[in-house]
Amino acid sequence: MHPGSHPTKGHPVGDHSNTLRLVAWETTRRCNLSCVHCRAAAEDHDYPDELDTEASFRLLDQIREVGEPIVILTGGEPLMREDIFDIASYGTSIGLRMVMAPNGTMITRENARKMKESGIKRISISLDGATKKSHDTFRGVEGAYEGVLNGIALAKEAGIEFQINSVITKTTLDEIPKILALAEELGAVAHHIFLLVPTGRGKYITDQEIDAKEYEKTLNWFYDQRDKTSLQLKATCAPHYYRILRQRAKEEGKKVSFDTHGLDAVTRGCLAGTGFCFVSHTGKVQTCGFLDVECGDITTTHFKEVWEDSEVFNRLRKVDNYEGKCGTCEYTRVCGGCRARAYEATGNYMAEEPLCTYQPKKK
C-alpha cells in the first residue's frame, strides 16, 4: 500500500500545481495471501500480460521525465517478482525514491539485504489485528501474523525502516489502539490507517464498513494520538481527516504543521489525480487503485501524456466541479472527499463523499 519517507519536492497545501508526488505501481497481481478486503482480489498464480523487466524500466524512465516522485512497488506481493530488485535498483539509479509494500511473510534475510542494496527507503507492512487470531482471519492465511513479525525483525536487522498500515473495518476498529501500541513496541516509524473502499474483494464485505458517525469518531481519536506517540500518523482513503485536523487545531488554538515531504506528509485529503496515480500490473493508469476508471495505457501511450492530458485526471483537478455538498464545502480543497467511494456509491466520481457527516457552511 503506502510506504516511504524519503524527502520529495513538496508544495504548500492548496497549491494545485499537480506535481507528481507518489506513484503506486502494482508490479504484480500475484500474491501468497487471500485478504478479505483486497482491491485486486489477488491470488497465487501467474497473471498474463504483466509488464516485463524491459517494459518496467521504460515505465520508470517515463515517470522520471515527469518528476521525482516516490514510487511504491506494490502488488499483489512484489517479492513474488524475480526481477523486483533489478527494478528497484534501476529506479534508484535514475533518481526516483523507491519504496515497497510487501505483506511481510516472504521477507528473508537475503531479500531484506537486497532491498537495502537496491535503495528501498522504507517498506510498509500491514497489521489488521493485534493478535495472531485477528490478523490471520483478516488476511485469510494461518501464520500470516507470525510471518509479519518475522519479516519486520529481518527488515530491522538489515537497517530498513518500516511503517505499519491498518485497514479499518467494523471487525478491526476496536483493535486499532492495540495495533498502534504494537507498532510502537516493534519500532515502526509510522502508523497509517486506511478506511475501507469497497472495491475488489472489499465489495463483498461492505457490511464491515464503518458508518459515517464511526468514521468521524475514529478520525478524531486518531487526531488525539498525535501528541501521545512518537510515530508519524497518517490517514489514507480518509480525506475527512484533513478537515478534522484544521477544525481541531482551530478549536485548540494550535497551528497545524503541514509537512509536505515524504509519505507521512500532511497535504490534502484525496490525492487521486492531483499528486498521486496508480499503474496496474498490465500498465493501465488510474487516478488511484480504488477508482476503477482507466485513464490511459503506458504500453501504448507515454506516461507523461496520460498524467498531463487524461480527461479524468483533469476533471478531478478542478475541485470547483465537485458535486453535492462536496461542491459547496469550505473544506473541499483540503479534503476533497474520497472520489473512489463516491464512484462506487453513485457511478459518478465527481459526486459527494457518501461517508461524511459534515454539513458545509457555504450556501
N, C-alpha and C positions, 0 to 999 in steps of 0.2 A: 504494500500500500504506500505509505508516505514516509520514507526515511530521509535523513540528510541533515547537514548543518553547515556545510562549508559556505562561507560568505558568498553571496551573489549580488549583483548590482541591484540595489533597491530603489524604490520610488515612494514618495510620500503617499499616505492614504488619500484617496480621492483623485490621484493622478491617473488619468485614463490613457496613458501613452501606449498601453498594451504591450509592454515589454515582456518578452517570454521569460518567465521565471522558473517554471517547472514543466518537465515532460515526463509523464508516466508511460513507459513502454512495456507492453505485455510481450516480453521476449519469447514466451512460450505459453500455451494454454494447458500443457500437461502438468499434472500435479499428483502427488502421492497421498493427499488428503481429500476429504469429501465434505467440506464445511457447509453447514446448513444455510448460510447467508450468501454463498459465493456468487458474485456478479457474473463470472464466466461459466458457472456450472462445470468447472474443470474436472477432468478425470485422468486416470493414469493410462493413457495410450497416446500414440503418435497422432498429431493433427496435421492434415495436409496443408500445403502452401505457406508454411511458416517461413519467414524471411531467413535466408541462409546467411552465412558469415559475410559474404561479399555485399549482399543487399543491406545487411546490418551496418557495415562500415559506411556504406553510401548514405544511409539514413542519418547516421551520426554526423557525417560531413555536412549534410544539408541543414541539420539542426544548428550546427556551429555557424553556418552562414547567417542565421537569424540572430544569434546571440550567444551568451554563455550561461545557459540555464543549468539547473540541477537536473540530471537525467536519472529517473528512478527505474532501475531494472527490476521489473515485477513479473507476475505471471497470473495463473499457474504458479509453478515453483521454478524460479530462474535457475536454480542449481541442477535442474534436470537437462539443461542445455550443456553439451560437452564443450562448446566454444565460449561459454559465458565470460571466462576470464580474459580471453582474447578480445572480446567485445568491450569489457570494462577497461582493459589496458589501452585499447585504441581510443576510446572516449577520453580517457585521462590525458593521453599524449597530444590530443588536439585542443585541449583547454576546456573540456566540459567537466562539470562536477558530478562524479559518478557515485551513486548510492544504490543500495539493493534492498529488496523486500523478500527475503526467504521466510519460510514458516518456522525455521529453526531445527526441524527434525532431521535435516540432511546435512547439517554442518558437521564437518570432521576437522581434526587438527590440520590436515593437509589443505583442505579447501579454505579454511579460515586464514591460513598463511597466504594462499593465493589471492584471497580477497584483499588482504593488506598490500601485497606486492602489486596488484593491478590498480591500486589507487582508490579503492572503495573507501569513502569517508565515513559512512555510517550505515548500519543496517537497521531495519525495523522488524521487530518480531511481534506477532500478535499473541496476546493473552486475553482470552474471553471468559476466563474463570480463574478464581484464586486457588482452586483445588484441582487435583487430578480428575476427579469425577466431573466437575462442572465444565472444565476446559475440554476434556476428551469427548464429552457428549456433544458440545457445540461444534467441535472440529470433525466429529464423525469417525475418529480413529483412536482406538485404545493405545495408550503410550505416547500420545501427542504432547501431553504436559511434561512428562519426563524428558522427551526429545527437545522441547523448548529450553528447559533448564540446562540440559547438557550443551545445547548449541550456544546458549548465552555464555556459559563458562568457557567454551573454546574460543568464542569471539573475543572475550575479555583477555584471555591468555595471549591472543595474537595482537592485542592492542587496538581493537576496532571498537569504537563507541557504538552503543545501541540504544534504541528507544523502544518503548512498549506501546503497541496500538491495541485498542479495545473497542469492539462494536457494542453499542448499547441497544439492547432489546429488553423486553419485559423480564426475560429469564436471566439476563446479565446485570440488570440495573442495580440490584442490591449488592452485587459483587464488586462494583467499580471502586468504592473506597478501599476494599481489601486489595484489589489489584494495584491501586496506586501505592499502597503501603508496600506491597511485594516488589513493585518496580523500584522503589527507593532502596529496599533491602538488597536487591540484586545488583544495584549500581548503575541503573539506567540513567541516561542524561535527560530523557524527556518521556512524557506520557501524552499520547494523542488519543482522543476519543472520537469515534465515528458514529454518527446517527444512521441507523439502517435506512438504506434506499432500496425500495422493493423492486430490484431487477435480478435477472438470473434466478438462482435458487431462492433468493430473498423474496421473490413474488409469492412463494408458497408458504412463507412464514409471516405474512402480513398481520396475522393475529398476535404476533410477538412484537409488533411495532408499538412503541410507547405513544401515548396521545399528546396533544399539544400542551396540556397542563403539566404532564410529567416531564415533557421536553423542557419547558421553561424552568421548572423546579430543578431539574438536573443541571442545566447550564448555569443557574445561579449558584448551586452547590459547587460546581467546578470553578466558578469565579472566586468563591470563598477560599479555595485551596491555594490560590496564588501566593498568599503570604505565609502559608503553612508548610510549603515544600521547597526544596532546592531544585526540583525538576522543572524543566521548561514544560508548560502546559499549552496544548493547542487543541481546539475543537475543529473537526473536519466534517464536511457534509452537515454542518450545523451553523449556517450563516447568522442565525439569530444571536449567537454568542457575541458577535461584534457589535450588535446593538446593545446587548446587556453590559458589555464592557464599558460603553460610553454612558449608559444610564446610571450604572452603579458608581462609576468614578465621579460623575457629576453630583450624585447624591452625597457622596462621601468627601467631596471637595478635593479629590485626587486628580492628578494629571496622569493620563494613561500614556505609557511609553510605547510608542509604535516602532518596534524593531522591524526594519524592513529587510533584514539579512537572514539568509538561511531558511531551513524548513520549519523552524519554530517561529517564523516571522508573524507578527500581528499586523495584518494588512487590511484585507476586506473579507467579507463572507464567501460568497460563491465566486470562485476564480474561473469557472468554466468559460473558456473562450477569450478571457482577458489576459491573465498571466499564466494560464495553465492549459495543457491539452493532453490527450491520450492517443497513443498509437497502438493498434491491435497487433496480434501475432502475425496477421497477414498483410499489415501495412495500411489498414483503414484508419483514418484520422477522425476523432470525435472531440468535442469540446471538453468532455470528461468521460470516464469509463462507465458512468451510470446513465448518462444521457445518450441513449442508443439511437442517435441520428448521425448518419455518415456525412462527413464534410469534405472528404477527399480520399485519395488513394495514392500513397507515395510510390507505389510500383508503376504508376502511370503519370503522376504529377509531382513536381518538385515540392518539397515540404514548405518552402518559403511562400509559394503561390497559395497553398492551402491556408496557411496561417494568416496571410495578408488579405486574400481575396474571397475566402469562403463566405457565402451569404449567411450561413448560420452563425459563424464567428462574428461577423459584422453586425448582425441583428442583436446578438447578446451584448455587444459593446455599447449599444445605445440604450442606457437604462431608462431614458425618458419614454421608451416604448413599452416598458413593462406594464402589464395589465392588472386589473383588480386592485386590491389595496396596496400591492407592491408598487403599482404605478403612482400612487399618491403619498406613499410613506416617506417621511423625512429622513428615514434611515436607509433608503434604497441604495444609495451609493456606497454605504459601508457594509450592508447586509446583502441585499440583492435577492434573498430567498433562494432556496435550492431549486435550480432550474430542472434538475432531473426528477425531483419529486413532483413538481408542477406538471411535467410531461407525463409521468406515469399516472397521475390522477386525472388529467384532462385531455391528454394528447396534444397539448399546446405548451411549449417550453417557455413562452412569454407570460403565461398565466401566473396568478398569485400563488405563493407558497402555501400548501394545504395544512402544514403543521405549525401555524403561528397564531398566537392568541392576541398579539399586539394590535391595537386599533390606532391607525395613523391620526395625527393631529391635523394634518393638512386637509383642506377641503378641495 
